[in-house]
Amino acid sequence: MLRTVVRSLHRDRHRFVLPALAVLIGVACVSGSLLYTQAQSRAAALLQRASRPDVSVEVRPVDPGGPGPGEAAAAPDEALRRRLSALPGVAAARGTSQGTAFLVGRDGTLVGPASAAAGVDFVPDRRGADPRYPLTSGHGPHGPAEVAVDESSARRGGYRAGDRVRIVVAGEVRSARLTGVFTVHDPRVAAGGTLVAFDRPTALDLFAPAPGQYRSVTLTADTGTSPAALAERVARVLPHGLEAVTRAQLDAEAAAAPDRKKLGTLLLLFAGIALFVSAFLVGNTFTMLSAVRAREHALLRVVGASRGRVLRTVLGEAVLLGALAATAGYAVGVGVAAVLTRLFAPSAGAAVPAAPDVFSPLPILTALGVGVGLAAAAAYVPALRASAVAPIAALRTDPPAAAVKSTRRDLAGLGATGAGALLLAAGGDLAVLALALPVLLAGLILLTPRIAQILGGALRGPLRRLAGVRGTLALANVCRNPRRTAATAGALTVCAALVSAVAVALSSLGATAGRDAEAAMPTDLRITAVDFAEIGADTAAKVARLPHVAAVSSVREAGFRLPGDSALWTAVVDPDAVGKGRLADLTVHAGSLDDLSRGIAVTRDLAAEHGWRLGDLVTGEELTDEGEPDGRKLRRKVVAIYDGPEVLGPALLPEDAVTGAGPAGGGQVTSVLVRSAPGHTPDLKQEIRRTLHNPVLLVQDRADAGRDASAQYGPLLSVLYAMLSVTAVIAALGVANTMGMAVFERAREIGLLRAVGLDRAGVRSLLRLEPVVVASLGSGLGILAGGAAGAAAVAGQGGAVISVPWASLLAVFAGAGAVGVLAALGPGVRAAAVPVPQAVGGEVG
């Protein structure tokens, strides 16, 4: 049987090229994703070790993100560091102070992404060197007016040791002398970010979670002391809320970063979609080959082969095809992993392009299992049909008849389509929507043969007028074997549905975000900080001194615990700016905002929730950032009940009612709202930017806010399109494969057409029209299903704007037509080039 399988596969090798290529692409995507994820995890662990070579054990709060409720005093401090340094087996103990610091380039923009801008402490040893940050030029910083930066950031910013640099810390722009440049192996720098080093006192002052406290304390084990033994010894002397973590645990945490896992899962998801689309191509190929080989299979039955033998022969071809394609696909997957490293390493926080471990067992076994399993599963139903051919079929000389209509298939398709539509209409839950689209697509694919016949009847007249007899013949060929048409169009249906769902959903989310951002702007201008940055406490005061400013107020958030253990989060504003409606047009239902300096204003919904009325006393206790009471009491009368935008709600308090929220206080500013004098908004926006001269601050009007909110989905849409393009390539291979097989089956028919007067150009035109009709059918169904799914996903959120990107959907439909034209080029040229006598004899390519 093995020889039969090998000979059969070799004889029809040119017919297996495209399905093998589809399996190869799918396997390459899977193995490339696995190799990339493994390589980046390994690189992250190595980088974690290289970034802090002196760390054997780290002492940190139990919650790595900061002290938990009731554990504010558990952060390591200088006294604990000294006590730990005196323990046996500790060669050195270092307190770590780090936070966010931005480096401004010579062009006035931030160097690197804001998400990877860090400030660290430079801790020199007796020789003035820091083992974590080896200097390549200059010396370490001394005092608050000096800094050192990493070599990559200095090069990108255009700086050398001795230059003046601008940095932004805690929302304030500072000028400092660049005293040194150092090399570093740090995940943030590897991700394109920056590292600004301060001396220890300055770093403590800037980044300490509380006065005198460190983020963590790292210990270097003495010679002969293992990290595990040192961690156990340290743990016995730690206060409650702190933990000792070994070097191995830190490396493992770096390798298992959640963002990296999410990216790996996303890549595998799209690889799975590519494999699913490949299954259409493989199954269609074996279906068509089984029909062509019907007489051959019957002869095998005549000479004694059982049905099981025929079944195993066909499946053997599929297994061998899958194994060969998987082997080649794994080799290509190594290249895919390298490409993914280039594309995603900076955004994923990877260190350097890491060479994949090509002999790793998991990717190799997965590639073989996926390739063989996909091919065998896709070929199983065609193999069953081939094994069911009766021996008497060996006497037939006519081609096999096309599949008859199936009422059961139509009913199943109607049921699945209806179920999918009902699930989409239910909406709301994303899990339901994730189930709805596959069910809907399955129903449409089952109905495609019937839809193709109905479409054939509707298009017969228009195609006859447009293309004459060639249009009639092309349409007849499409409708001749509706199941084959459905199998070919199915891959395009899936591809178009996914693209359309993504396009409609992200376009709608962008439109909704833009609308909400504009509506949330209560004033003419708003100043906010880029992600991970802060607004300086004196920003509002600087803006207030500018001409054409009618009113300005910083906005902070403050929380309070009310009686009954409920929480109240308020907006803290300048009462003079809010009073008399100078800052924003708020709808006051009772009382007056002019009295805000003596009380509290609450929205109508909040008043109804707590039963508050004008003049009622609101009592509570102020909460820290960790959500714990800090002892300061709130006792304020309700002086106004109003309605307004979310940024100024659900309650308003004056600045003197909250700890550290005065004009020069330490409470974090979330935004600064500015109302301009009439007609001066554009000029004032530019003047604020020039005055603040701070690249981490965004000065926006309503239109800017809407555009920025909408634009945030653009990069994600581009990435998803790029990933889905793989499925489009496989779908195109499926159309080309079907056309090539169809030309082979209809060799004599094409010869007869040539004999009765159809020239070569007519043959090529005929073979172009067929895949265009099939591709248009598949893409049209996919666009309808995907568009409905994308709209349903957004509509379930309530109050969303449904935005249909007609240009993108039209491009998808036109692209499918182009796929049909390209798929017919090769088969059309081959069929038109065959001499008429040879074609009449049934031999085409």
LUMLO-112790 format. One line per 8 residues: number of its first residue (from 0); for each residue x, y, z of C-alpha. Coordinates in steps of 0.5 Angstrom, whole numbers, plus 500, padded with zeros to 3 digits. Layout:
NUM	X:Y:Z | ...
//
This chain:
0	500:500:500 | 506:505:502 | 508:504:495 | 502:505:492 | 501:512:496 | 508:514:494 | 507:513:487 | 500:516:487
8	503:522:490 | 509:523:485 | 504:522:479 | 500:527:481 | 505:532:485 | 503:538:481 | 496:537:483 | 498:537:490
16	503:543:490 | 498:548:492 | 495:544:498 | 502:543:500 | 503:550:500 | 497:552:504 | 499:547:510 | 506:549:509
24	504:556:511 | 499:554:516 | 505:550:520 | 510:556:519 | 505:560:522 | 504:556:528 | 511:553:529 | 514:561:528
32	509:563:533 | 512:558:538 | 519:559:537 | 518:566:537 | 515:566:544 | 520:561:547 | 526:565:544 | 523:571:547
40	522:568:554 | 529:566:554 | 532:572:552 | 527:576:557 | 530:571:563 | 537:572:560 | 536:580:560 | 533:580:567
48	540:577:569 | 544:581:565 | 541:588:567 | 542:586:575 | 548:582:575 | 549:583:582 | 542:581:585 | 542:574:588
56	536:575:592 | 531:581:592 | 527:584:598 | 520:587:596 | 513:588:598 | 509:582:597 | 505:585:592 | 510:587:587
64	506:593:585 | 506:596:591 | 504:596:599 | 497:593:599 | 492:595:604 | 494:596:611 | 502:595:609 | 504:602:607
72	509:601:613 | 512:594:610 | 516:598:604 | 524:597:605 | 527:602:608 | 535:604:610 | 534:601:617 | 532:594:614
80	538:595:608 | 543:596:614 | 540:590:618 | 540:586:612 | 547:588:610 | 550:585:616 | 547:578:615 | 552:572:614
88	553:571:607 | 551:578:605 | 556:581:601 | 552:587:599 | 545:590:600 | 543:595:595 | 537:600:596 | 533:601:589
96	529:607:588 | 526:608:581 | 520:611:577 | 519:615:571 | 523:620:568 | 523:622:561 | 529:624:557 | 528:630:552
104	532:630:545 | 535:636:542 | 529:637:537 | 524:638:543 | 521:631:543 | 521:625:548 | 527:620:546 | 523:613:546
112	516:611:548 | 513:614:554 | 512:607:557 | 519:605:557 | 522:612:560 | 525:610:567 | 529:614:572 | 534:610:576
120	539:611:582 | 546:611:581 | 550:607:586 | 557:608:586 | 562:603:589 | 569:605:592 | 572:606:586 | 566:610:583
128	563:605:579 | 556:602:579 | 556:595:577 | 549:595:574 | 551:602:569 | 558:601:567 | 560:608:565 | 563:609:558
136	565:616:558 | 564:621:564 | 563:620:571 | 557:618:575 | 552:624:577 | 552:628:584 | 547:632:586 | 540:634:583
144	543:638:577 | 547:632:574 | 544:626:571 | 547:620:567 | 544:616:561 | 544:610:557 | 549:610:551 | 543:608:546
152	539:614:549 | 544:619:549 | 546:617:541 | 538:618:540 | 538:624:543 | 544:627:540 | 548:628:547 | 555:627:550
160	558:627:556 | 558:635:559 | 552:637:555 | 546:640:558 | 540:636:558 | 532:637:559 | 528:631:563 | 521:631:565
168	520:628:572 | 513:628:576 | 511:633:571 | 516:638:571 | 521:640:566 | 528:640:569 | 535:642:566 | 541:638:568
176	548:637:566 | 550:630:563 | 556:628:567 | 556:621:564 | 554:615:559 | 553:608:561 | 552:601:558 | 546:597:560
184	542:591:559 | 535:593:561 | 529:591:558 | 526:598:558 | 532:600:554 | 531:594:549 | 524:596:548 | 527:603:545
192	526:606:552 | 531:611:556 | 534:610:563 | 536:616:566 | 540:615:573 | 540:620:579 | 545:620:585 | 542:616:591
200	539:622:595 | 536:625:589 | 533:618:586 | 530:617:593 | 527:624:593 | 524:623:587 | 522:616:587 | 521:613:594
208	514:611:595 | 514:614:602 | 520:618:605 | 526:614:607 | 523:608:603 | 526:604:597 | 522:600:592 | 526:594:594
216	533:592:597 | 537:587:593 | 542:583:596 | 549:580:593 | 551:573:596 | 557:572:599 | 562:566:596 | 560:560:598
224	552:562:600 | 547:560:595 | 541:564:593 | 536:559:596 | 540:559:603 | 540:566:603 | 533:568:601 | 531:563:607
232	536:566:612 | 533:573:610 | 526:571:610 | 526:570:618 | 528:577:619 | 523:580:614 | 517:584:617 | 510:582:615
240	509:584:608 | 515:583:605 | 518:577:601 | 525:575:599 | 525:572:592 | 531:569:589 | 535:570:582 | 531:564:579
248	524:566:581 | 526:573:578 | 528:570:572 | 522:566:571 | 517:572:572 | 521:575:567 | 520:570:562 | 513:569:564
256	511:576:563 | 503:577:562 | 504:581:556 | 509:576:552 | 504:571:553 | 498:575:551 | 502:576:544 | 504:569:544
264	496:567:544 | 494:572:539 | 499:569:534 | 497:562:535 | 490:564:534 | 491:567:528 | 496:561:526 | 489:557:528
272	485:561:523 | 490:560:517 | 490:553:519 | 482:553:518 | 482:556:512 | 488:551:509 | 483:545:511 | 478:548:506
280	484:547:500 | 486:541:502 | 479:538:503 | 477:541:496 | 483:538:493 | 482:531:495 | 475:531:493 | 476:533:486
288	482:528:486 | 477:523:488 | 472:524:483 | 477:524:478 | 480:517:480 | 473:514:481 | 475:509:476 | 482:508:479
296	479:506:485 | 473:502:482 | 479:498:479 | 482:497:486 | 476:494:488 | 475:489:482 | 482:486:484 | 481:485:491
304	482:491:495 | 477:493:500 | 474:499:502 | 478:500:508 | 484:499:503 | 482:505:499 | 480:509:505 | 487:508:508
312	490:509:501 | 487:516:500 | 489:518:508 | 496:515:507 | 497:520:501 | 494:526:506 | 499:524:511 | 505:523:507
320	503:530:504 | 502:533:511 | 508:530:513 | 512:533:508 | 509:540:508 | 510:540:516 | 517:539:515 | 518:544:510
328	513:549:514 | 517:548:520 | 524:550:516 | 520:556:514 | 517:557:521 | 524:559:523 | 524:565:519 | 517:567:521
336	520:567:528 | 526:571:526 | 521:576:522 | 516:576:528 | 522:578:533 | 524:584:528 | 516:586:528 | 514:585:535
344	521:585:540 | 521:593:541 | 513:593:543 | 514:586:547 | 520:589:551 | 524:583:548 | 532:584:549 | 535:583:543
352	533:579:537 | 534:572:540 | 536:566:536 | 530:561:536 | 532:554:539 | 530:550:532 | 531:543:536 | 526:545:541
360	521:539:542 | 515:542:543 | 515:546:536 | 517:540:532 | 512:536:535 | 507:541:534 | 509:542:527 | 508:535:525
368	502:534:529 | 499:540:526 | 501:538:519 | 499:531:519 | 493:532:523 | 490:537:519 | 491:534:512 | 488:527:515
376	482:531:518 | 481:535:511 | 482:529:507 | 477:524:511 | 471:525:508 | 473:525:501 | 477:519:503 | 470:516:505
384	467:518:499 | 473:514:495 | 472:508:499 | 465:508:497 | 466:507:490 | 463:501:487 | 467:496:483 | 462:496:477
392	464:504:476 | 471:501:473 | 466:500:467 | 464:507:466 | 468:511:461 | 464:518:462 | 466:523:467 | 463:522:474
400	457:526:475 | 456:532:479 | 454:532:486 | 446:532:487 | 442:537:491 | 442:535:498 | 436:538:502 | 439:536:509
408	445:540:507 | 440:546:506 | 436:545:512 | 442:544:516 | 445:551:513 | 438:554:514 | 438:552:522 | 446:554:523
416	445:561:519 | 438:562:523 | 442:560:530 | 448:565:528 | 443:571:527 | 439:570:533 | 446:569:537 | 448:576:534
424	442:579:535 | 442:577:542 | 449:581:543 | 452:583:549 | 456:578:552 | 463:577:548 | 463:570:549 | 456:569:545
432	459:573:540 | 465:569:539 | 460:563:538 | 455:567:533 | 460:568:528 | 463:561:527 | 456:558:527 | 453:564:522
440	459:562:517 | 458:555:518 | 451:556:516 | 453:560:510 | 458:555:507 | 453:550:508 | 448:554:504 | 453:556:499
448	451:551:494 | 444:553:494 | 446:561:494 | 450:559:488 | 445:556:484 | 440:562:486 | 446:567:484 | 447:564:477
456	440:565:475 | 440:572:477 | 446:573:474 | 445:570:467 | 442:575:464 | 447:581:466 | 453:576:464 | 450:575:458
464	450:582:456 | 457:584:459 | 461:578:456 | 456:574:451 | 456:567:451 | 463:566:455 | 459:569:461 | 453:564:460
472	458:558:460 | 462:561:466 | 456:562:470 | 454:555:468 | 461:552:470 | 460:555:477 | 453:552:478 | 455:545:475
480	458:543:481 | 455:547:487 | 459:544:492 | 466:545:489 | 464:552:489 | 462:552:496 | 468:549:498 | 472:554:494
488	468:560:496 | 468:558:503 | 476:560:505 | 474:567:502 | 468:567:506 | 472:566:512 | 477:571:510 | 473:576:508
496	468:575:515 | 474:576:519 | 477:582:516 | 470:585:515 | 468:584:523 | 475:587:525 | 474:593:520 | 467:595:523
504	468:593:530 | 475:598:530 | 472:603:526 | 465:603:530 | 470:603:537 | 474:609:534 | 468:613:532 | 465:612:539
512	471:614:543 | 472:620:538 | 465:622:540 | 465:621:547 | 472:624:548 | 469:631:545 | 463:630:549 | 467:629:555
520	471:636:554 | 467:641:559 | 472:647:557 | 475:650:550 | 482:647:552 | 484:641:556 | 491:639:558 | 493:632:560
528	499:628:560 | 502:622:556 | 501:615:559 | 505:614:565 | 507:621:565 | 504:627:570 | 502:634:570 | 506:639:575
536	502:642:580 | 504:649:578 | 501:648:571 | 495:651:572 | 498:657:575 | 503:658:569 | 497:658:564 | 493:663:569
544	498:668:567 | 497:668:560 | 493:673:556 | 486:671:553 | 485:666:559 | 478:666:562 | 478:661:567 | 483:655:569
552	483:650:574 | 487:643:575 | 483:637:577 | 485:632:582 | 481:626:584 | 480:624:591 | 477:619:595 | 473:618:601
560	470:613:605 | 463:614:607 | 459:612:613 | 456:605:611 | 463:603:608 | 461:606:601 | 466:610:597 | 466:617:594
568	470:619:589 | 470:627:588 | 473:632:583 | 478:637:586 | 478:644:583 | 479:651:584 | 472:654:587 | 473:661:584
576	474:658:577 | 468:653:577 | 464:659:580 | 459:663:576 | 460:658:570 | 467:661:568 | 470:654:567 | 464:650:564
584	457:650:563 | 454:646:568 | 447:645:569 | 445:647:577 | 439:644:579 | 439:647:586 | 444:651:590 | 450:655:587
592	457:653:585 | 459:660:588 | 459:657:595 | 463:651:593 | 469:654:597 | 464:652:603 | 461:646:602 | 461:640:596
600	457:640:590 | 454:633:588 | 451:631:581 | 443:629:581 | 444:622:580 | 449:622:586 | 444:626:591 | 439:621:589
608	443:615:591 | 445:617:598 | 438:621:599 | 442:628:600 | 439:634:599 | 441:642:599 | 444:643:606 | 445:636:608
616	452:634:611 | 456:630:608 | 461:626:612 | 467:621:611 | 474:620:612 | 479:621:606 | 483:615:603 | 490:614:601
624	492:612:594 | 492:605:596 | 484:606:599 | 486:606:606 | 483:612:611 | 489:617:612 | 485:620:618 | 483:626:615
632	475:628:616 | 470:630:611 | 465:635:613 | 462:639:608 | 455:641:607 | 451:640:600 | 451:647:597 | 449:645:590
640	446:639:586 | 448:639:578 | 449:635:572 | 455:635:568 | 461:631:564 | 464:626:567 | 471:629:568 | 467:634:573
648	463:629:577 | 460:626:581 | 462:631:586 | 466:637:586 | 470:639:592 | 475:646:593 | 482:645:593 | 483:646:601
656	478:640:603 | 483:635:601 | 490:633:603 | 496:636:599 | 491:639:593 | 492:646:594 | 495:650:588 | 502:648:590
664	500:641:593 | 502:634:592 | 496:631:590 | 497:628:583 | 493:632:577 | 489:628:572 | 488:634:568 | 488:642:567
672	481:645:564 | 482:652:561 | 476:656:558 | 479:661:553 | 476:668:552 | 471:668:546 | 475:667:539 | 482:666:542
680	482:658:543 | 487:657:537 | 492:662:539 | 491:660:546 | 493:653:545 | 499:655:541 | 501:660:547 | 500:654:552
688	504:650:549 | 510:655:548 | 509:657:555 | 509:650:558 | 515:647:553 | 513:640:556 | 513:634:551 | 509:630:556
696	503:635:556 | 498:635:551 | 494:641:550 | 488:639:546 | 481:642:544 | 475:638:542 | 477:636:535 | 484:634:538
704	481:630:543 | 476:626:538 | 482:625:533 | 486:622:538 | 481:618:541 | 479:615:534 | 486:614:532 | 488:610:538
712	485:604:534 | 489:605:527 | 495:601:529 | 491:595:532 | 487:595:525 | 494:595:521 | 497:589:525 | 490:585:525
720	490:586:517 | 497:584:517 | 496:578:520 | 489:576:517 | 493:577:510 | 496:570:511 | 489:567:511 | 487:571:504
728	494:568:501 | 491:561:503 | 484:563:500 | 487:565:494 | 491:559:493 | 485:555:494 | 481:559:488 | 488:558:484
736	488:550:486 | 480:549:484 | 481:553:477 | 487:548:476 | 484:542:477 | 477:544:473 | 481:546:467 | 484:539:468
744	477:535:468 | 474:539:463 | 480:538:458 | 476:535:452 | 470:541:453 | 475:546:452 | 478:543:446 | 471:542:443
752	470:550:445 | 476:551:441 | 474:547:435 | 467:551:434 | 471:557:434 | 473:560:441 | 479:563:440 | 485:563:446
760	483:570:448 | 476:567:449 | 478:561:453 | 482:566:458 | 477:570:459 | 472:564:460 | 477:562:465 | 477:569:469
768	470:570:469 | 469:563:473 | 473:565:479 | 471:572:479 | 464:570:480 | 466:565:486 | 471:570:489 | 465:575:489
776	460:570:492 | 465:568:498 | 467:575:499 | 460:578:499 | 457:573:504 | 463:574:508 | 463:581:508 | 455:581:510
784	457:576:516 | 463:579:519 | 460:586:518 | 454:584:522 | 458:581:527 | 463:587:528 | 457:591:529 | 453:587:534
792	460:587:538 | 460:594:539 | 452:595:539 | 452:590:545 | 456:596:549 | 450:601:549 | 450:608:546 | 456:606:541
800	456:609:534 | 456:604:529 | 461:606:523 | 461:602:517 | 468:603:513 | 465:602:506 | 471:604:503 | 475:598:507
808	469:593:505 | 469:595:498 | 477:594:498 | 476:587:501 | 470:586:495 | 475:588:490 | 481:585:492 | 477:578:492
816	475:579:485 | 483:581:484 | 484:574:487 | 480:571:482 | 483:574:476 | 490:572:479 | 488:565:480 | 486:564:473
824	492:567:470 | 496:560:470 | 490:555:468 | 488:560:463 | 494:561:459 | 496:553:460 | 489:551:457 | 489:556:451
832	496:554:449 | 494:547:448 | 493:545:441 | 486:544:439 | 487:536:437 | 490:535:443 | 485:539:447 | 479:535:444
840	483:528:446 | 482:531:453 | 489:533:455 | 491:539:458 | 497:541:462
//
